[in-house]
């Protein structure tokens, strides 16, 4: 199954998939609003603003699996993201990224190794996966790697379709 074919739901509960983003590079990030890394939302939004016109989007995936740091409802998450960080990039519904209930999207994403060669479970909130315009996982960046770190921006720029 292609990443583009995996059924997803928007934060508002509407059906979607990565097929909506065919032809774009996508940075998929598991996010949380009550985490020490939550300020990374600001850098993610700056990436969105910088590269959106060139065929790129950030896709946020709220997850409450790490110390219960995303306890809010869909409405609370949306309000927090827009009022606290001015988030304009799309958000999916709250999703399990690890464990027996791991979403099929994260089954595929976590099979990809990071720069040190380690695949497997998401370590914490704000782990980032770069997906190319043709739907291939091409990068994995651990939670403490800032969104605007040179390694992340270089990987994004190398995959921009336009």
C-alpha positions as CSV (number, residue, x, y, z in Angstrom):
1,X,0.0,0.0,0.0
2,X,1.3,3.5,-0.9
3,X,1.4,6.1,1.8
4,X,-1.0,8.1,-0.4
5,X,-3.6,5.3,-0.1
6,X,-3.7,5.1,3.8
7,X,-7.1,6.5,5.1
8,X,-6.7,9.4,7.4
9,X,-9.0,11.9,9.2
10,X,-8.6,15.6,9.6
11,X,-8.7,17.2,13.0
12,X,-12.3,18.0,12.2
13,X,-13.1,14.4,11.5
14,X,-13.4,14.5,7.7
15,X,-11.9,11.7,5.7
16,X,-8.6,12.5,3.9
17,X,-5.4,10.9,2.8
18,X,-1.9,11.9,1.7
19,X,-3.2,11.6,-1.9
20,X,-4.4,15.2,-1.2
21,X,-0.7,16.1,-1.1
22,X,0.5,14.2,-4.1
23,X,3.1,16.4,-5.9
24,X,4.1,18.1,-2.6
25,X,6.8,17.4,-0.1
26,X,5.2,16.8,3.3
27,X,6.8,17.0,6.8
28,X,4.7,14.8,9.0
29,X,5.1,15.6,12.7
30,X,3.5,14.1,15.8
31,X,2.6,17.1,17.9
32,X,1.4,17.9,21.4
33,X,0.4,21.1,23.1
34,X,1.6,20.5,26.7
35,X,5.2,19.4,25.9
36,X,8.5,21.0,26.5
37,X,9.0,20.8,22.7
38,X,5.7,22.5,22.0
39,X,7.5,25.8,21.0
40,X,8.6,23.8,17.8
41,X,5.1,24.7,16.5
42,X,6.6,28.2,15.7
43,X,9.4,26.7,13.6
44,X,7.0,24.4,11.9
45,X,4.7,27.3,11.0
46,X,7.7,29.3,9.6
47,X,8.6,26.3,7.4
48,X,5.0,26.2,6.2
49,X,5.2,29.9,5.4
50,X,8.6,29.7,3.7
51,X,8.0,26.7,1.5
52,X,4.2,26.3,0.9
53,X,4.3,28.2,-2.4
54,X,7.1,25.8,-3.6
55,X,5.1,22.6,-3.1
56,X,5.5,21.8,0.5
57,X,3.3,21.4,3.6
58,X,3.7,20.5,7.2
59,X,1.1,18.0,8.4
60,X,0.6,17.9,12.2
61,X,-0.6,14.7,13.9
62,X,-1.6,15.2,17.5
63,X,-0.7,12.4,19.8
64,X,-1.4,11.8,23.5
65,X,0.9,8.8,24.0
66,X,3.8,10.6,25.6
67,X,3.0,11.5,29.2
68,X,-0.5,12.6,28.3
69,X,0.8,15.8,26.7
70,X,-2.1,16.2,24.2
71,X,-5.2,15.7,26.3
72,X,-7.4,18.2,24.5
73,X,-10.4,17.7,22.2
74,X,-10.1,18.4,18.5
75,X,-11.6,21.9,19.1
76,X,-9.2,22.6,22.0
77,X,-6.2,21.5,19.9
78,X,-7.3,23.7,16.9
79,X,-7.8,26.7,19.2
80,X,-4.5,26.2,20.9
81,X,-2.5,25.9,17.7
82,X,-4.1,28.8,16.0
83,X,-4.1,31.2,18.9
84,X,-0.8,30.3,20.5
85,X,1.3,29.7,17.3
86,X,-0.8,31.0,14.4
87,X,-0.7,27.5,12.8
88,X,-2.0,27.4,9.3
89,X,-0.8,24.0,8.3
90,X,-3.3,21.0,8.3
91,X,-3.8,18.9,11.4
92,X,-5.0,15.3,11.5
93,X,-7.1,13.7,14.3
94,X,-5.4,12.6,17.4
95,X,-3.5,9.4,16.5
96,X,-1.5,6.6,18.1
97,X,2.0,6.6,16.7
98,X,3.3,3.6,18.7
99,X,2.0,0.4,20.2
100,X,-0.7,-2.1,19.2
101,X,-3.0,0.7,18.0
102,X,-0.3,2.4,16.0
103,X,-2.0,4.0,13.0
104,X,-1.1,2.4,9.6
105,X,0.6,5.7,8.5
106,X,3.0,5.4,11.4
107,X,3.6,1.7,10.7
108,X,5.0,2.8,7.4
109,X,6.8,5.9,8.7
110,X,8.5,4.2,11.6
111,X,10.0,1.6,9.3
112,X,12.3,4.4,8.0
113,X,15.6,4.8,9.8
114,X,17.0,8.1,11.0
115,X,20.4,9.4,10.1
116,X,22.0,7.1,12.7
117,X,20.3,4.1,11.1
118,X,17.7,3.6,13.8
119,X,14.1,2.8,12.8
120,X,11.3,1.8,15.1
121,X,9.1,3.6,17.6
122,X,8.6,7.3,17.6
123,X,10.7,8.5,20.6
124,X,8.6,11.4,21.7
125,X,6.5,14.3,20.6
126,X,7.7,16.3,17.6
127,X,9.4,13.5,15.7
128,X,9.5,14.5,12.0
129,X,9.2,12.4,8.8
130,X,9.8,13.9,5.4
131,X,7.8,12.4,2.6
132,X,8.7,13.2,-1.1
133,X,6.2,14.5,-3.7
134,X,5.8,11.0,-5.0
135,X,4.9,9.6,-1.5
136,X,8.2,8.0,-0.4
137,X,9.6,8.5,3.1
138,X,13.0,10.2,2.6
139,X,13.9,11.6,6.0
140,X,13.4,11.1,9.7
141,X,14.4,13.7,12.3
142,X,14.2,13.0,16.0
143,X,12.2,15.2,18.4
144,X,15.0,17.4,19.6
145,X,16.0,18.4,16.1
146,X,14.5,21.8,15.6
147,X,12.2,22.2,12.5
148,X,14.5,24.9,11.1
149,X,17.7,23.0,11.8
150,X,20.0,23.1,8.7
151,X,19.7,19.3,8.2
152,X,15.9,19.6,8.0
153,X,15.7,22.6,5.7
154,X,18.4,21.1,3.4
155,X,16.3,17.9,3.2
156,X,13.1,19.8,2.5
157,X,14.8,22.0,-0.2
158,X,16.2,18.9,-1.9
159,X,12.7,17.5,-2.2
160,X,10.7,20.6,-3.2
161,X,8.9,19.8,-6.5
162,X,8.8,23.4,-7.7
